[in-house]
Amino acid sequence: MLSAEMKDLIATFPLGFVATVTPDGAPAVSPKGTFLVLDDQTIAYSDIRSPGTRRNLTANPAVEVNFVDPFRRMAVRVAGSAVLHPKGSDWFIARHPEWLNSFGDLARRIGFLVEIKLRSAGMIHTPPYDDGVTEGEMIATYKAKFAEIYP
């Protein structure tokens, strides 16, 4: 389900914008910066301090996540069902070393690992690609814009 291009984008830009539904039916989006691709149909992130997202997923495990490459102006959109694995659970103990390897000391503060079993995944391309803009041109444009913001 996840293509090599999608996996590469998530690995390079592991900040995912997680969309959930609150218990009263309102949409909620929260960024999570510790995503890992576990396999072609599974991604996961660490919950360090996300009680609202955790509450939402406990009530309704449906989730959508977007990952954005701000230079190529491409994104990955995935949807699936979340499973919360608390610290000390077998799944947590087995998988936690992956977060230690990727995120170092930050991983010691993880209270839950949130596994997302995907039901869909797709790439999103910004409209200028439809007009013939190349990836190289897009990268050059946004490198220049970011250089102005952060000289």
DSSP file (Angstrom, degrees, kcal/mol; ACC not computed):
  #  RESIDUE AA STRUCTURE BP1 BP2  ACC     N-H-->O    O-->H-N    N-H-->O    O-->H-N    TCO  KAPPA ALPHA  PHI   PSI    X-CA   Y-CA   Z-CA
    1    1 A M              0   0    0      0, 0.0     2,-0.6     0, 0.0    40,-0.2   0.000 360.0 360.0 360.0 -49.0    0.0    0.0    0.0
    2    2 A L        -     0   0    0     38,-2.1     2,-0.1     4,-0.1    40,-0.0  -0.735 360.0-144.6 -81.7 123.8    2.8    2.5    0.9
    3    3 A S     >  -     0   0    0     -2,-0.6     4,-2.5     1,-0.1     5,-0.2  -0.320  26.7-104.2 -77.9 168.3    5.0    3.0   -2.2
    4    4 A A  H  > S+     0   0    0      1,-0.2     4,-2.5     2,-0.2     5,-0.2   0.892 123.6  54.0 -59.7 -39.6    8.7    3.5   -1.9
    5    5 A E  H  > S+     0   0    0      2,-0.2     4,-2.1     1,-0.2    -1,-0.2   0.903 109.3  47.4 -62.3 -41.6    8.2    7.2   -2.7
    6    6 A M  H  > S+     0   0    0      2,-0.2     4,-2.4     1,-0.2     5,-0.2   0.930 111.8  49.7 -65.9 -45.3    5.7    7.5    0.2
    7    7 A K  H  X S+     0   0    0     -4,-2.5     4,-2.5     1,-0.2    -2,-0.2   0.904 110.7  50.7 -60.1 -42.1    8.0    5.7    2.6
    8    8 A D  H  X S+     0   0    0     -4,-2.5     4,-2.3     2,-0.2     5,-0.2   0.914 109.7  49.6 -63.4 -42.6   10.9    8.0    1.7
    9    9 A L  H  X S+     0   0    0     -4,-2.1     4,-2.8     2,-0.2    -2,-0.2   0.929 113.1  46.4 -63.1 -44.4    8.8   11.1    2.2
   10   10 A I  H  < S+     0   0    0     -4,-2.4    -2,-0.2     1,-0.2    -1,-0.2   0.906 113.2  49.4 -65.2 -40.8    7.6    9.9    5.6
   11   11 A A  H  < S+     0   0    0     -4,-2.5    -1,-0.2    -5,-0.2    -2,-0.2   0.880 116.6  42.0 -65.1 -37.3   11.2    8.9    6.6
   12   12 A T  H  < S+     0   0    0     -4,-2.3    -2,-0.2     1,-0.3    -1,-0.2   0.864 129.4  27.6 -77.2 -37.5   12.6   12.3    5.5
   13   13 A F     <  +     0   0    0     -4,-2.8    -1,-0.3    -5,-0.2    55,-0.1  -0.711  69.4 171.4-125.3  77.6    9.7   14.4    7.0
   14   14 A P        +     0   0    0      0, 0.0    21,-1.6     0, 0.0     2,-0.9   0.339  43.0 112.1 -77.4  10.3    8.3   12.3    9.9
   15   15 A L        -     0   0    0     53,-0.2    53,-0.6    18,-0.1     2,-0.4  -0.751  49.9-174.0 -83.1 110.3    6.1   15.2   11.1
   16   16 A G  E     -AB  32  67A   0     16,-3.0    16,-2.8    -2,-0.9     2,-0.8  -0.873  24.6-137.1-109.3 140.4    2.6   13.9   10.5
   17   17 A F  E     -AB  31  66A   0     49,-2.8    49,-1.5    -2,-0.4     2,-0.5  -0.851  26.5-152.8 -96.5 107.6   -0.6   16.0   11.0
   18   18 A V  E     -AB  30  65A   0     12,-2.5    12,-2.1    -2,-0.8     2,-0.5  -0.709   6.6-160.3 -92.7 120.8   -3.0   13.6   12.7
   19   19 A A  E     +AB  29  64A   0     45,-3.6    45,-1.8    -2,-0.5     2,-0.2  -0.885  21.5 158.8-103.0 125.4   -6.7   14.1   12.2
   20   20 A T  E     -A   28   0A   0      8,-3.0     8,-2.2    -2,-0.5     2,-0.4  -0.740  37.7-113.4-130.2 179.6   -9.1   12.6   14.7
   21   21 A V  E     -A   27   0A   0     39,-0.3    39,-0.2    41,-0.3    38,-0.1  -0.983  27.3-129.9-121.2 129.4  -12.7   13.1   15.8
   22   22 A T    >   -     0   0    0      4,-3.2     3,-2.4    -2,-0.4    31,-0.0  -0.275  32.7-101.8 -69.5 162.0  -13.5   14.4   19.3
   23   23 A P  T 3  S+     0   0    0      0, 0.0    -1,-0.1     0, 0.0    33,-0.0   0.775 125.0  53.7 -57.5 -25.1  -16.1   12.5   21.3
   24   24 A D  T 3  S-     0   0    0      2,-0.1    -2,-0.1     1,-0.0    -3,-0.0   0.319 124.9-102.0 -93.6  10.7  -18.6   15.2   20.5
   25   25 A G  S <  S+     0   0    0     -3,-2.4    -1,-0.0     1,-0.3     0, 0.0   0.471  75.6 135.7  92.1   2.8  -18.0   14.8   16.7
   26   26 A A        -     0   0    0      1,-0.1    -4,-3.2    -5,-0.0    -1,-0.3  -0.569  57.7-110.6 -83.8 147.5  -15.7   17.8   16.1
   27   27 A P  E     -A   21   0A   0      0, 0.0     2,-0.3     0, 0.0    -6,-0.2  -0.468  34.0-170.4 -72.7 149.7  -12.6   17.4   13.9
   28   28 A A  E     -A   20   0A   0     -8,-2.2    -8,-3.0    -2,-0.1     2,-0.4  -0.991   6.9-169.4-142.8 133.3   -9.2   17.7   15.6
   29   29 A V  E     +A   19   0A   0     -2,-0.3   -10,-0.2   -10,-0.2   -12,-0.1  -0.985   9.6 171.9-125.2 134.6   -5.7   17.9   14.1
   30   30 A S  E     -A   18   0A   0    -12,-2.1   -12,-2.5    -2,-0.4     2,-0.2  -0.990  29.4-123.6-143.1 131.2   -2.5   17.6   16.0
   31   31 A P  E     -A   17   0A   0      0, 0.0     2,-0.4     0, 0.0   -14,-0.2  -0.518  22.3-170.1 -75.7 141.4    1.1   17.4   14.7
   32   32 A K  E     -A   16   0A   0    -16,-2.8   -16,-3.0    -2,-0.2     3,-0.3  -0.993   6.4-168.5-131.5 123.2    3.2   14.4   15.8
   33   33 A G        +     0   0    0     -2,-0.4   -18,-0.1   -18,-0.3   -16,-0.1   0.208  69.7  71.2-100.8  15.8    6.9   14.4   15.0
   34   34 A T        +     0   0    0     12,-0.2    12,-0.4   -18,-0.1    -1,-0.2  -0.158  60.3 149.4-127.2  41.1    8.0   10.9   15.7
   35   35 A F        -     0   0    0    -21,-1.6     2,-0.3    -3,-0.3    10,-0.2  -0.483  19.8-175.5 -76.9 144.7    6.5    8.8   12.9
   36   36 A L  E     -C   44   0A   0      8,-2.6     8,-2.1    -2,-0.2     2,-0.6  -0.987  26.4-126.1-132.4 145.6    8.1    5.6   11.6
   37   37 A V  E     -C   43   0A   0     -2,-0.3     6,-0.2     6,-0.2     3,-0.1  -0.828  25.2-179.2 -87.2 123.9    7.1    3.4    8.8
   38   38 A L  E     -     0   0A   0      4,-2.3     2,-0.3    -2,-0.6     5,-0.2   0.816  62.0 -34.0 -94.0 -36.0    6.8   -0.2   10.1
   39   39 A D  E >  S-C   42   0A   0      3,-1.8     3,-1.1     0, 0.0    -1,-0.3  -0.922  81.2 -65.3-166.0-171.9    5.9   -2.0    6.9
   40   40 A D  T 3  S+     0   0    0     -2,-0.3   -38,-2.1     1,-0.3     3,-0.1   0.688 132.8  28.0 -63.1 -18.3    3.9   -1.4    3.7
   41   41 A Q  T 3  S+     0   0    0    -40,-0.2    77,-2.7     1,-0.1     2,-0.4   0.256 113.2  67.4-127.4  11.9    0.6   -1.2    5.6
   42   42 A T  E <   +CD  39 117A   0     -3,-1.1    -4,-2.3    75,-0.2    -3,-1.8  -0.991  44.2 169.8-142.8 131.8    1.6    0.1    9.0
   43   43 A I  E     -CD  37 116A   0     73,-2.0    73,-3.4    -2,-0.4     2,-0.3  -0.856  12.6-172.6-125.0 166.4    2.9    3.4   10.4
   44   44 A A  E     -CD  36 115A   0     -8,-2.1    -8,-2.6    -2,-0.3     2,-0.3  -0.991   9.1-164.5-155.9 157.3    3.3    4.4   14.0
   45   45 A Y  E     - D   0 114A   0     69,-1.8    69,-3.2    -2,-0.3     2,-0.4  -0.935  26.9-109.8-137.8 164.3    4.2    7.4   16.2
   46   46 A S  E     - D   0 113A   0    -12,-0.4     2,-0.7    -2,-0.3    67,-0.2  -0.794  20.1-143.1 -97.6 138.9    5.1    7.9   19.8
   47   47 A D  E     + D   0 112A   0     65,-3.1    64,-2.5    -2,-0.4    65,-1.4  -0.889  33.0 157.0-100.7 110.0    2.7    9.6   22.2
   48   48 A I  S    S-     0   0    0     -2,-0.7    -1,-0.2    62,-0.2    65,-0.0   0.815  81.3  -8.0-100.0 -44.7    4.7   11.8   24.6
   49   49 A R  S    S+     0   0    0      1,-0.0     3,-0.1    61,-0.0    -1,-0.1  -0.421  89.6 121.9-154.2  72.4    2.1   14.3   25.6
   50   50 A S     >  +     0   0    0      1,-0.1     4,-2.5     2,-0.1     5,-0.2  -0.455  15.0 153.0-132.0  60.2   -1.1   14.0   23.6
   51   51 A P  H  > S+     0   0    0      0, 0.0     4,-2.4     0, 0.0     5,-0.2   0.848  76.3  52.8 -62.9 -32.5   -4.0   13.3   26.0
   52   52 A G  H  > S+     0   0    0      2,-0.2     4,-2.5     1,-0.2     5,-0.2   0.941 111.9  43.3 -68.2 -46.9   -6.5   14.8   23.6
   53   53 A T  H  > S+     0   0    0      2,-0.2     4,-2.7     1,-0.2     5,-0.2   0.917 114.5  51.3 -64.0 -42.1   -5.5   12.8   20.6
   54   54 A R  H  X S+     0   0    0     -4,-2.5     4,-2.0     2,-0.2    -2,-0.2   0.920 110.3  49.3 -60.7 -44.4   -5.3    9.7   22.8
   55   55 A R  H  X S+     0   0    0     -4,-2.4     4,-1.8    -5,-0.2    -2,-0.2   0.926 112.1  48.9 -59.5 -45.5   -8.8   10.4   24.1
   56   56 A N  H  X S+     0   0    0     -4,-2.5     4,-2.5     1,-0.2    -2,-0.2   0.917 112.2  47.1 -62.2 -44.3  -10.1   10.8   20.6
   57   57 A L  H  < S+     0   0    0     -4,-2.7    -1,-0.2     1,-0.2    -2,-0.2   0.805 108.1  56.2 -70.7 -28.5   -8.6    7.6   19.3
   58   58 A T  H  < S+     0   0    0     -4,-2.0    -1,-0.2    -5,-0.2    -2,-0.2   0.902 114.5  39.3 -66.8 -40.3   -9.9    5.7   22.3
   59   59 A A  H  < S+     0   0    0     -4,-1.8    -2,-0.2     1,-0.3    -1,-0.2   0.842 139.1   8.7 -76.3 -34.9  -13.4    6.8   21.5
   60   60 A N     <  -     0   0    0     -4,-2.5   -39,-0.3    -5,-0.2    -1,-0.3  -0.855  62.0-162.6-150.8 107.2  -13.0    6.4   17.7
   61   61 A P        +     0   0    0      0, 0.0    21,-2.6     0, 0.0     2,-0.1   0.489  53.8 118.8 -75.7  -1.2   -9.8    4.8   16.3
   62   62 A A  E     + E   0  81A   0     19,-0.2     2,-0.3   -41,-0.1   -41,-0.3  -0.449  41.4 169.7 -65.8 135.0  -10.4    6.2   12.8
   63   63 A V  E     - E   0  80A   0     17,-2.2    17,-2.5    -2,-0.1     2,-0.4  -0.996  26.6-163.1-149.0 147.9   -7.5    8.4   11.8
   64   64 A E  E     -BE  19  79A   0    -45,-1.8   -45,-3.6    -2,-0.3     2,-0.4  -0.991  13.5-167.7-129.8 143.2   -6.1   10.3    8.8
   65   65 A V  E     -BE  18  78A   0     13,-2.5    13,-2.6    -2,-0.4     2,-0.4  -0.994   6.1-161.2-134.0 137.4   -2.5   11.6    8.6
   66   66 A N  E     -BE  17  77A   0    -49,-1.5   -49,-2.8    -2,-0.4     2,-0.4  -0.961   2.6-167.9-116.2 137.5   -0.8   14.0    6.2
   67   67 A F  E     -BE  16  76A   0      9,-2.3     9,-2.2    -2,-0.4     2,-0.4  -0.982  12.5-157.8-120.7 135.4    3.0   14.3    5.7
   68   68 A V  E     - E   0  75A   0    -53,-0.6     7,-0.2    -2,-0.4   -53,-0.2  -0.953  19.6-155.5-124.4 131.4    4.3   17.2    3.7
   69   69 A D  E  >> - E   0  74A   0      5,-3.1     4,-1.6    -2,-0.4     5,-1.1  -0.905  17.4-163.9 -93.8 105.5    7.6   17.7    1.9
   70   70 A P  T  45S+     0   0    0      0, 0.0    -1,-0.1     0, 0.0     5,-0.0   0.651  82.5  47.9 -72.0 -13.3    7.7   21.6    2.0
   71   71 A F  T  45S+     0   0    0      1,-0.1    71,-0.4     3,-0.1    72,-0.1   0.874 119.4  33.8 -92.6 -44.1   10.3   21.8   -0.7
   72   72 A R  T  45S-     0   0    0      2,-0.1    54,-0.3    70,-0.1    67,-0.1   0.638 101.4-133.0 -82.6 -14.0    8.9   19.5   -3.4
   73   73 A R  T  <5 +     0   0    0     -4,-1.6    53,-1.7     1,-0.3     2,-0.3   0.949  62.0 128.8  56.7  51.4    5.4   20.5   -2.4
   74   74 A M  E   < -EF  69 125A   0     -5,-1.1    -5,-3.1    51,-0.2     2,-0.3  -0.902  36.5-169.2-128.0 159.7    4.2   16.9   -2.3
   75   75 A A  E     -EF  68 124A   0     49,-2.5    49,-2.8    -2,-0.3     2,-0.4  -0.960  19.7-134.9-145.3 162.0    2.4   15.1    0.5
   76   76 A V  E     -EF  67 123A   0     -9,-2.2    -9,-2.3    -2,-0.3     2,-0.5  -0.985  18.5-165.4-116.6 132.2    1.3   11.6    1.6
   77   77 A R  E     +EF  66 122A   0     45,-2.8    45,-2.0    -2,-0.4     2,-0.3  -0.980  12.2 176.2-117.6 125.0   -2.2   11.1    2.9
   78   78 A V  E     -EF  65 121A   0    -13,-2.6   -13,-2.5    -2,-0.5     2,-0.3  -0.928  10.2-167.9-125.7 153.0   -3.0    8.0    4.7
   79   79 A A  E     +EF  64 120A   0     41,-2.1    40,-3.2    -2,-0.3    41,-1.7  -0.991  28.2 111.8-137.3 146.6   -6.1    6.7    6.5
   80   80 A G  E     -EF  63 118A   0    -17,-2.5   -17,-2.2    -2,-0.3     2,-0.4  -0.914  58.8 -61.5-177.0-154.7   -6.6    3.9    8.8
   81   81 A S  E     -EF  62 117A   0     36,-2.0    36,-2.5    -2,-0.3     2,-0.3  -0.978  41.5-137.9-126.1 132.4   -7.4    2.6   12.3
   82   82 A A  E     - F   0 116A   0    -21,-2.6     2,-0.4    -2,-0.4    34,-0.2  -0.646  10.4-165.1 -95.3 145.2   -5.2    3.3   15.4
   83   83 A V  E     - F   0 115A   0     32,-2.8    32,-2.5    -2,-0.3     2,-0.5  -0.998  16.3-141.3-125.9 126.0   -4.2    1.0   18.1
   84   84 A L  E     - F   0 114A   0     -2,-0.4    30,-0.2    30,-0.2    28,-0.0  -0.757  13.7-168.7 -90.4 127.4   -2.8    2.4   21.4
   85   85 A H  E     - F   0 113A   0     28,-2.7    28,-2.5    -2,-0.5     3,-0.1  -0.927  14.9-146.3-117.2 105.7    0.0    0.4   22.9
   86   86 A P  E >   - F   0 112A   0      0, 0.0     3,-2.4     0, 0.0     6,-0.3  -0.306  33.0 -84.5 -72.0 154.1    0.8    1.6   26.5
   87   87 A K  T 3  S+     0   0    0     24,-2.7     3,-0.1     1,-0.3    24,-0.1  -0.300 118.7  30.8 -52.2 133.6    4.3    1.6   27.9
   88   88 A G  T 3  S+     0   0    0      1,-0.4    -1,-0.3    -3,-0.1     2,-0.0   0.158  89.0 123.3  98.2 -18.4    5.0   -1.9   29.3
   89   89 A S  S <> S-     0   0    0     -3,-2.4     4,-2.8     1,-0.1    -1,-0.4  -0.353  75.2-112.2 -72.0 159.2    2.8   -3.7   26.9
   90   90 A D  H  > S+     0   0    0      1,-0.2     4,-2.3     2,-0.2     5,-0.2   0.910 117.9  49.1 -58.5 -44.2    4.4   -6.5   24.8
   91   91 A W  H  > S+     0   0    0      2,-0.2     4,-2.2     1,-0.2     5,-0.2   0.929 112.2  48.8 -63.0 -45.1    4.0   -4.6   21.6
   92   92 A F  H  > S+     0   0    0     -6,-0.3     4,-2.9     1,-0.2    -2,-0.2   0.944 111.8  48.4 -58.4 -50.2    5.5   -1.4   23.1
   93   93 A I  H  < S+     0   0    0     -4,-2.8    -1,-0.2     1,-0.2    -2,-0.2   0.889 113.6  47.6 -60.6 -40.6    8.5   -3.4   24.6
   94   94 A A  H  < S+     0   0    0     -4,-2.3    -1,-0.2    -5,-0.2    -2,-0.2   0.859 122.8  32.0 -69.0 -35.7    9.2   -5.1   21.2
   95   95 A R  H >X S+     0   0    0     -4,-2.2     3,-2.0    -5,-0.2     4,-0.6   0.703  93.2  87.2 -98.7 -22.2    9.0   -1.9   19.1
   96   96 A H  H >X S+     0   0    0     -4,-2.9     4,-1.9     1,-0.3     3,-1.0   0.811  78.5  67.0 -53.1 -36.4   10.3    0.9   21.5
   97   97 A P  H 3> S+     0   0    0      0, 0.0     4,-2.4     0, 0.0    -1,-0.3   0.805  92.8  62.0 -56.5 -27.0   14.0    0.3   20.5
   98   98 A E  H <> S+     0   0    0     -3,-2.0     4,-1.6     2,-0.2    -2,-0.2   0.885 105.7  45.3 -64.9 -37.4   13.1    1.6   17.0
   99   99 A W  H <X S+     0   0    0     -3,-1.0     4,-3.3    -4,-0.6     5,-0.4   0.860 110.2  54.3 -73.6 -35.9   12.2    5.0   18.5
  100  100 A L  H  X S+     0   0    0     -4,-1.9     4,-1.5     1,-0.2    -2,-0.2   0.920 110.8  46.7 -60.1 -42.9   15.3    4.9   20.7
  101  101 A N  H  < S+     0   0    0     -4,-2.4    -2,-0.2    -5,-0.2    -1,-0.2   0.864 122.0  35.5 -66.9 -36.2   17.4    4.4   17.5
  102  102 A S  H  < S+     0   0    0     -4,-1.6    -2,-0.2    -5,-0.2    -1,-0.2   0.824 132.4  22.5 -88.4 -33.1   15.6    7.1   15.6
  103  103 A F  H >< S-     0   0    0     -4,-3.3     3,-1.3     1,-0.2     4,-0.2   0.347  84.8-158.7-124.1   4.4   14.8    9.8   18.3
  104  104 A G  G ><  +     0   0    0     -4,-1.5     3,-1.8    -5,-0.4     4,-0.3  -0.178  69.9   1.4  59.1-138.4   17.4    9.2   21.0
  105  105 A D  G >  S+     0   0    0      1,-0.3     3,-1.7     2,-0.2     4,-0.3   0.757 122.0  70.4 -59.4 -28.2   16.7   10.4   24.5
  106  106 A L  G X  S+     0   0    0     -3,-1.3     3,-1.9     1,-0.3    -1,-0.3   0.864  89.6  64.7 -55.7 -34.7   13.3   11.8   23.5
  107  107 A A  G X  S+     0   0    0     -3,-1.8     3,-1.3     1,-0.3    -1,-0.3   0.705  86.3  70.3 -64.8 -19.5   12.1    8.2   23.2
  108  108 A R  G <  S+     0   0    0     -3,-1.7    -1,-0.3    -4,-0.3    -2,-0.2   0.701  94.0  57.0 -70.4 -17.0   12.6    7.7   26.9
  109  109 A R  G <  S+     0   0    0     -3,-1.9    -1,-0.2    -4,-0.3     2,-0.2   0.392  78.0 123.9 -93.3   2.8    9.6   10.0   27.5
  110  110 A I    <   +     0   0    0     -3,-1.3   -62,-0.2     1,-0.2     3,-0.1  -0.456  31.9 176.2 -71.0 130.5    7.1    7.9   25.4
  111  111 A G        +     0   0    0    -64,-2.5   -24,-2.7     1,-0.3     2,-0.3   0.702  69.4  14.0-101.4 -28.3    4.0    6.8   27.3
  112  112 A F  E     -DF  47  86A   0    -65,-1.4   -65,-3.1   -26,-0.3     2,-0.5  -0.986  60.1-143.2-142.9 149.1    2.3    5.1   24.3
  113  113 A L  E     -DF  46  85A   0    -28,-2.5   -28,-2.7    -2,-0.3     2,-0.7  -0.972  20.9-149.3-107.7 134.1    3.1    3.9   20.8
  114  114 A V  E     -DF  45  84A   0    -69,-3.2   -69,-1.8    -2,-0.5     2,-0.4  -0.902   8.8-161.6-111.2 110.1    0.3    4.5   18.4
  115  115 A E  E     -DF  44  83A   0    -32,-2.5   -32,-2.8    -2,-0.7     2,-0.6  -0.742   2.1-160.1 -90.1 131.9    0.1    1.9   15.6
  116  116 A I  E     -DF  43  82A   0    -73,-3.4   -73,-2.0    -2,-0.4     2,-0.7  -0.951   4.2-156.8-119.0 114.2   -1.9    2.9   12.5
  117  117 A K  E     -DF  42  81A   0    -36,-2.5   -36,-2.0    -2,-0.6   -75,-0.2  -0.804  26.2-132.6 -89.0 116.3   -3.0    0.1   10.3
  118  118 A L  E     + F   0  80A   0    -77,-2.7   -38,-0.3    -2,-0.7     3,-0.1  -0.411  34.0 174.2 -79.9 142.1   -3.6    1.7    6.9
  119  119 A R  E    S+     0   0A   0    -40,-3.2     2,-0.3     1,-0.4   -39,-0.2   0.515  77.9  12.7-111.9 -17.6   -6.7    1.2    4.7
  120  120 A S  E     + F   0  79A   0    -41,-1.7   -41,-2.1   -79,-0.1    -1,-0.4  -0.989  58.7 177.7-154.9 154.2   -5.6    3.8    2.1
  121  121 A A  E     + F   0  78A   0     -2,-0.3     2,-0.3   -43,-0.2   -43,-0.2  -0.966  11.1 163.4-155.4 141.0   -2.5    5.8    1.1
  122  122 A G  E     - F   0  77A   0    -45,-2.0   -45,-2.8    -2,-0.3     2,-0.3  -0.995  33.3-112.8-157.6 158.6   -1.9    8.2   -1.7
  123  123 A M  E     - F   0  76A   0     -2,-0.3     2,-0.4   -47,-0.2   -47,-0.2  -0.688  23.1-155.7 -90.9 147.0    0.4   10.9   -2.9
  124  124 A I  E     - F   0  75A   0    -49,-2.8   -49,-2.5    -2,-0.3     2,-0.4  -0.994   8.0-166.4-122.6 129.8   -0.7   14.5   -3.2
  125  125 A H  E     - F   0  74A   0     -2,-0.4   -51,-0.2   -51,-0.2   -52,-0.1  -0.937  25.8-112.8-116.8 139.9    1.0   16.9   -5.7
  126  126 A T    >   -     0   0    0    -53,-1.7     3,-1.8    -2,-0.4     4,-0.4  -0.368  33.5-109.0 -67.9 149.0    0.6   20.6   -5.7
  127  127 A P  G >> S+     0   0    0      0, 0.0     3,-1.6     0, 0.0     4,-0.8   0.758 109.0  74.2 -54.8 -31.5   -1.2   22.1   -8.8
  128  128 A P  G >4>S+     0   0    0      0, 0.0     5,-2.0     0, 0.0     3,-0.8   0.814  88.3  63.4 -55.5 -26.0    1.9   23.7  -10.4
  129  129 A Y  G X45S+     0   0    0     -3,-1.8     3,-1.5     1,-0.2     6,-0.1   0.863  95.7  58.8 -62.8 -33.2    3.0   20.2  -11.4
  130  130 A D  G <45S+     0   0    0     -3,-1.6    -1,-0.2    -4,-0.4    -4,-0.0   0.776 103.4  53.4 -63.7 -24.9   -0.1   20.1  -13.6
  131  131 A D  G <<5S-     0   0    0     -4,-0.8    -1,-0.3    -3,-0.8    -2,-0.2   0.326 128.5 -94.7 -94.5   6.7    1.2   23.2  -15.4
  132  132 A G  T < 5S+     0   0    0     -3,-1.5    -3,-0.2     1,-0.3     2,-0.1   0.483  70.1 152.3  97.5   2.5    4.6   21.6  -16.1
  133  133 A V      < -     0   0    0     -5,-2.0    -1,-0.3     1,-0.1     2,-0.2  -0.466  40.1-132.0 -64.7 136.8    6.7   22.9  -13.2
  134  134 A T     >  -     0   0    0     -2,-0.1     4,-2.3     1,-0.1     5,-0.2  -0.479  15.3-115.0 -89.5 162.5    9.4   20.4  -12.5
  135  135 A E  H  > S+     0   0    0      1,-0.2     4,-2.7     2,-0.2     5,-0.2   0.903 118.0  54.2 -60.5 -41.3   10.4   19.0   -9.2
  136  136 A G  H  > S+     0   0    0      1,-0.2     4,-2.3     2,-0.2    -1,-0.2   0.896 108.8  48.0 -60.6 -41.3   13.8   20.8   -9.5
  137  137 A E  H  > S+     0   0    0      2,-0.2     4,-2.4     1,-0.2    -1,-0.2   0.895 111.4  50.5 -66.1 -39.9   12.1   24.1  -10.1
  138  138 A M  H  X S+     0   0    0     -4,-2.3     4,-2.3     2,-0.2     5,-0.2   0.938 111.2  47.9 -64.0 -46.1    9.8   23.6   -7.1
  139  139 A I  H  X S+     0   0    0     -4,-2.7     4,-2.4     1,-0.2     5,-0.2   0.924 111.8  50.0 -60.7 -45.1   12.7   22.7   -4.8
  140  140 A A  H  X S+     0   0    0     -4,-2.3     4,-2.0     1,-0.2    -1,-0.2   0.913 110.4  50.8 -61.2 -43.1   14.6   25.8   -6.0
  141  141 A T  H  X S+     0   0    0     -4,-2.4     4,-2.0     1,-0.2    -1,-0.2   0.932 115.2  40.9 -60.1 -47.5   11.6   28.1   -5.4
  142  142 A Y  H  X S+     0   0    0     -4,-2.3     4,-2.4   -71,-0.4    -1,-0.2   0.769 109.8  57.5 -80.0 -24.3   11.0   26.8   -1.9
  143  143 A K  H  X S+     0   0    0     -4,-2.4     4,-2.2    -5,-0.2    -1,-0.2   0.928 110.0  46.8 -63.7 -43.4   14.7   26.7   -0.9
  144  144 A A  H  X S+     0   0    0     -4,-2.0     4,-1.6    -5,-0.2    -2,-0.2   0.914 112.3  49.4 -64.0 -43.1   14.8   30.4   -1.8
  145  145 A K  H  X S+     0   0    0     -4,-2.0     4,-1.6     1,-0.2    -1,-0.2   0.923 113.2  45.9 -63.1 -44.1   11.6   31.2    0.2
  146  146 A F  H  X S+     0   0    0     -4,-2.4     4,-3.2     1,-0.2    -1,-0.2   0.854 108.2  57.3 -68.3 -33.3   12.9   29.3    3.3
  147  147 A A  H  < S+     0   0    0     -4,-2.2    -1,-0.2     1,-0.2    -2,-0.2   0.850 106.2  50.4 -65.0 -33.6   16.3   31.0    3.0
  148  148 A E  H  < S+     0   0    0     -4,-1.6    -1,-0.2     1,-0.2    -2,-0.2   0.885 114.9  43.0 -68.8 -37.9   14.5   34.4    3.2
  149  149 A I  H  < S+     0   0    0     -4,-1.6    -2,-0.2     1,-0.3    -1,-0.2   0.912 130.1  25.3 -73.3 -43.1   12.6   33.3    6.3
  150  150 A Y     <        0   0    0     -4,-3.2    -1,-0.3    -5,-0.1    -2,-0.1  -0.687 360.0 360.0-123.8  75.8   15.6   31.7    7.9
  151  151 A P              0   0    0      0, 0.0    -1,-0.1     0, 0.0    -4,-0.1   0.509 360.0 360.0 -65.6 360.0   18.7   33.4    6.6
